[in-house]
Amino acid sequence: ARGRELGYPTANLHVPDRHAVPANGVYAAFAGTEGEFRPAVVNIGSRPTFGPGSVTVEAHLIDFDGTLYGSSLDLRFVTRLRNERRFESIAVLVDQIARDVEQAKVVLAGLEA
């Protein structure tokens, strides 16, 4: 629910052990469910701004207003946008997420999943 509180809801994903996960960081990707792919920003890491934690994979589907609970999500990574880092405040983090989303839109424009 934290992503929703920040204005960027995310699907928090369970990754089966047999699947490879890219290095911690923020990625432009396409996220697909039921054969429909949408532009996304994916964060892989321990969310250091909020304190120590385990590594998670979470995807924000850009301009998506729906529910993904109980759905499988297929991620197709396009490029790494930046390293994971700790931010000095939640406001600075939200500003960076906005820049990440805009950068992902540019990177993914005109591409197909």
C-alpha positions in Angstrom: 0.0 0.0 0.0 3.0 2.3 0.4 3.2 2.9 -3.4 -0.4 3.9 -3.5 0.1 6.3 -0.6 3.0 8.0 -2.5 0.8 8.3 -5.6 2.4 5.5 -7.5 0.6 2.2 -6.8 2.7 -0.9 -7.4 2.1 -4.6 -7.9 4.4 -6.4 -5.4 5.6 -9.5 -7.1 6.5 -13.0 -5.9 9.3 -14.3 -8.1 9.7 -18.1 -8.2 13.2 -19.3 -7.2 13.8 -20.7 -10.7 13.5 -17.2 -12.3 16.5 -14.8 -12.6 16.1 -11.3 -11.2 18.2 -8.3 -12.5 20.4 -6.4 -10.2 18.9 -3.9 -7.7 17.8 -0.7 -9.4 15.0 1.0 -11.3 14.0 -0.3 -14.8 11.8 0.7 -17.7 9.9 -2.3 -18.7 6.7 -3.7 -20.1 4.3 -5.4 -17.7 1.8 -7.8 -19.1 -1.2 -9.6 -17.8 -3.6 -11.7 -19.9 -1.6 -10.9 -23.0 -1.9 -7.1 -22.7 1.4 -5.3 -22.1 1.7 -1.8 -20.6 4.7 0.5 -20.0 6.0 0.2 -16.4 8.6 1.3 -14.0 10.0 -1.6 -12.0 11.9 -1.3 -8.7 14.1 -4.1 -7.5 15.7 -3.7 -4.1 15.3 -3.3 -0.4 13.7 0.1 -0.4 16.4 1.7 1.7 14.6 5.0 2.3 12.2 3.1 4.5 14.9 1.2 6.5 16.4 -2.2 6.1 14.3 -4.8 4.4 14.4 -7.8 2.1 14.7 -7.5 -1.6 11.4 -7.0 -3.4 10.3 -6.7 -7.0 7.5 -4.1 -7.6 6.0 -2.7 -10.7 4.2 0.5 -11.3 2.1 0.3 -14.5 2.1 3.7 -16.1 -1.3 5.3 -16.6 -3.0 2.1 -15.3 -6.1 2.4 -13.2 -7.2 -1.1 -12.3 -6.7 -4.0 -9.9 -4.0 -6.6 -10.3 -4.6 -8.6 -7.1 -4.4 -12.3 -7.8 -3.0 -11.7 -11.4 0.2 -13.0 -12.8 2.4 -10.3 -14.3 5.0 -10.9 -17.0 7.8 -8.4 -16.9 9.9 -7.6 -20.0 12.8 -5.4 -19.0 14.0 -2.8 -21.6 16.7 -0.8 -19.8 18.0 0.1 -16.4 17.2 3.7 -15.4 19.2 4.1 -12.3 20.7 2.4 -9.2 18.7 1.9 -6.1 19.5 4.6 -3.5 18.4 5.9 -0.1 16.6 9.3 -0.3 16.8 11.9 2.5 13.0 12.3 2.6 9.8 10.9 1.2 9.2 14.1 -0.8 12.6 13.7 -2.6 11.8 10.1 -3.3 8.4 11.0 -4.8 10.1 13.6 -7.0 12.5 11.0 -8.2 9.7 8.5 -8.9 8.0 11.1 -11.1 11.3 11.6 -13.0 11.6 7.8 -13.4 8.1 7.5 -14.8 8.8 10.3 -17.3 12.1 8.8 -18.3 10.4 5.4 -18.8 7.7 6.9 -21.0 10.4 8.4 -23.3 12.4 5.1 -23.4 9.4 3.0 -24.0 7.6 5.2 -26.5 7.3 3.5 -29.9 8.5 0.2 -28.6 6.4 -3.0 -28.4 6.7 -5.5 -25.6 
